[in-house]
Amino acid sequence: MKTCHRFDTVRAEYEREIAFMLAHSQRHEGRPAAKSSATQAASTKKRMVRALSSHVGRCPECG
């Protein structure tokens, strides 16, 4: 699938944020902060899917 520059930028931002949260979760394993970060990472993945799907629906280059 060919995507535009904006799609790649949005995806990279979300993936970076998810990676930070998962790294934090691994660093603080066994603490409440780790569980919170893991949960936030999962919801951020869902938000990323929603944002990218909506982008593809609106973007003339991607859609």
FIVO-842572 format. One record per residue (C-alpha): residue number from 0; x, y, z. Coordinates in pm, 1 decimal, decimal comma. Layout:
# residues N
<atom><vexro>NUM</vexro><c1>X</c1><c2>Y</c2><c3>Z</c3></atom>
...
END
This chain:
# residues 63
<atom><vexro>0</vexro><c1>0,0</c1><c2>0,0</c2><c3>0,0</c3></atom>
<atom><vexro>1</vexro><c1>138,8</c1><c2>338,9</c2><c3>-98,8</c3></atom>
<atom><vexro>2</vexro><c1>102,3</c1><c2>599,7</c2><c3>172,5</c3></atom>
<atom><vexro>3</vexro><c1>169,5</c1><c2>969,8</c2><c3>194,1</c3></atom>
<atom><vexro>4</vexro><c1>428,2</c1><c2>1149,4</c2><c3>404,9</c3></atom>
<atom><vexro>5</vexro><c1>169,2</c1><c2>1254,0</c2><c3>665,0</c3></atom>
<atom><vexro>6</vexro><c1>60,4</c1><c2>890,6</c2><c3>717,6</c3></atom>
<atom><vexro>7</vexro><c1>421,8</c1><c2>785,6</c2><c3>777,4</c3></atom>
<atom><vexro>8</vexro><c1>476,3</c1><c2>1075,4</c2><c3>1017,1</c3></atom>
<atom><vexro>9</vexro><c1>165,2</c1><c2>1000,3</c2><c3>1222,4</c3></atom>
<atom><vexro>10</vexro><c1>251,0</c1><c2>629,4</c2><c3>1238,6</c3></atom>
<atom><vexro>11</vexro><c1>609,5</c1><c2>703,4</c2><c3>1347,2</c3></atom>
<atom><vexro>12</vexro><c1>490,6</c1><c2>936,3</c2><c3>1625,1</c3></atom>
<atom><vexro>13</vexro><c1>248,8</c1><c2>677,7</c2><c3>1761,9</c3></atom>
<atom><vexro>14</vexro><c1>504,4</c1><c2>395,7</c2><c3>1738,0</c3></atom>
<atom><vexro>15</vexro><c1>763,3</c1><c2>606,1</c2><c3>1925,3</c3></atom>
<atom><vexro>16</vexro><c1>513,7</c1><c2>684,6</c2><c3>2200,4</c3></atom>
<atom><vexro>17</vexro><c1>416,0</c1><c2>316,4</c2><c3>2230,2</c3></atom>
<atom><vexro>18</vexro><c1>781,3</c1><c2>211,3</c2><c3>2246,6</c3></atom>
<atom><vexro>19</vexro><c1>846,7</c1><c2>458,9</c2><c3>2529,7</c3></atom>
<atom><vexro>20</vexro><c1>551,2</c1><c2>326,6</c2><c3>2728,6</c3></atom>
<atom><vexro>21</vexro><c1>649,2</c1><c2>-36,9</c2><c3>2678,7</c3></atom>
<atom><vexro>22</vexro><c1>1010,2</c1><c2>36,3</c2><c3>2776,4</c3></atom>
<atom><vexro>23</vexro><c1>888,4</c1><c2>210,2</c2><c3>3091,9</c3></atom>
<atom><vexro>24</vexro><c1>667,6</c1><c2>-87,9</c2><c3>3167,9</c3></atom>
<atom><vexro>25</vexro><c1>962,0</c1><c2>-327,3</c2><c3>3134,2</c3></atom>
<atom><vexro>26</vexro><c1>1192,3</c1><c2>-108,4</c2><c3>3346,2</c3></atom>
<atom><vexro>27</vexro><c1>942,0</c1><c2>-93,4</c2><c3>3631,0</c3></atom>
<atom><vexro>28</vexro><c1>816,8</c1><c2>-451,2</c2><c3>3611,0</c3></atom>
<atom><vexro>29</vexro><c1>614,5</c1><c2>-556,3</c2><c3>3913,8</c3></atom>
<atom><vexro>30</vexro><c1>508,3</c1><c2>-204,0</c2><c3>4009,4</c3></atom>
<atom><vexro>31</vexro><c1>173,2</c1><c2>-34,9</c2><c3>3951,6</c3></atom>
<atom><vexro>32</vexro><c1>341,4</c1><c2>212,4</c2><c3>3714,5</c3></atom>
<atom><vexro>33</vexro><c1>438,5</c1><c2>-76,0</c2><c3>3485,9</c3></atom>
<atom><vexro>34</vexro><c1>82,3</c1><c2>-199,4</c2><c3>3459,1</c3></atom>
<atom><vexro>35</vexro><c1>-40,0</c1><c2>153,0</c2><c3>3391,8</c3></atom>
<atom><vexro>36</vexro><c1>215,6</c1><c2>203,8</c2><c3>3114,2</c3></atom>
<atom><vexro>37</vexro><c1>129,5</c1><c2>-129,4</c2><c3>2953,7</c3></atom>
<atom><vexro>38</vexro><c1>-239,8</c1><c2>-40,9</c2><c3>2959,3</c3></atom>
<atom><vexro>39</vexro><c1>-170,0</c1><c2>302,2</c2><c3>2810,7</c3></atom>
<atom><vexro>40</vexro><c1>41,0</c1><c2>141,8</c2><c3>2536,3</c3></atom>
<atom><vexro>41</vexro><c1>-247,9</c1><c2>-88,6</c2><c3>2444,2</c3></atom>
<atom><vexro>42</vexro><c1>-492,7</c1><c2>201,4</c2><c3>2424,9</c3></atom>
<atom><vexro>43</vexro><c1>-245,7</c1><c2>406,2</c2><c3>2223,8</c3></atom>
<atom><vexro>44</vexro><c1>-223,0</c1><c2>121,6</c2><c3>1971,1</c3></atom>
<atom><vexro>45</vexro><c1>-601,1</c1><c2>134,0</c2><c3>1934,3</c3></atom>
<atom><vexro>46</vexro><c1>-591,6</c1><c2>512,9</c2><c3>1892,2</c3></atom>
<atom><vexro>47</vexro><c1>-319,9</c1><c2>475,3</c2><c3>1628,4</c3></atom>
<atom><vexro>48</vexro><c1>-532,1</c1><c2>229,6</c2><c3>1430,0</c3></atom>
<atom><vexro>49</vexro><c1>-830,6</c1><c2>462,9</c2><c3>1449,1</c3></atom>
<atom><vexro>50</vexro><c1>-626,9</c1><c2>767,1</c2><c3>1346,0</c3></atom>
<atom><vexro>51</vexro><c1>-458,1</c1><c2>592,7</c2><c3>1053,7</c3></atom>
<atom><vexro>52</vexro><c1>-782,5</c1><c2>436,8</c2><c3>930,7</c3></atom>
<atom><vexro>53</vexro><c1>-953,7</c1><c2>773,0</c2><c3>935,6</c3></atom>
<atom><vexro>54</vexro><c1>-653,8</c1><c2>928,8</c2><c3>758,5</c3></atom>
<atom><vexro>55</vexro><c1>-669,0</c1><c2>671,3</c2><c3>478,9</c3></atom>
<atom><vexro>56</vexro><c1>-1041,7</c1><c2>739,2</c2><c3>440,0</c3></atom>
<atom><vexro>57</vexro><c1>-985,8</c1><c2>1114,1</c2><c3>394,4</c3></atom>
<atom><vexro>58</vexro><c1>-651,0</c1><c2>1134,1</c2><c3>216,2</c3></atom>
<atom><vexro>59</vexro><c1>-660,0</c1><c2>1134,4</c2><c3>-164,7</c3></atom>
<atom><vexro>60</vexro><c1>-300,5</c1><c2>999,5</c2><c3>-183,4</c3></atom>
<atom><vexro>61</vexro><c1>-352,0</c1><c2>707,9</c2><c3>55,9</c3></atom>
<atom><vexro>62</vexro><c1>-712,2</c1><c2>616,6</c2><c3>-17,9</c3></atom>
END
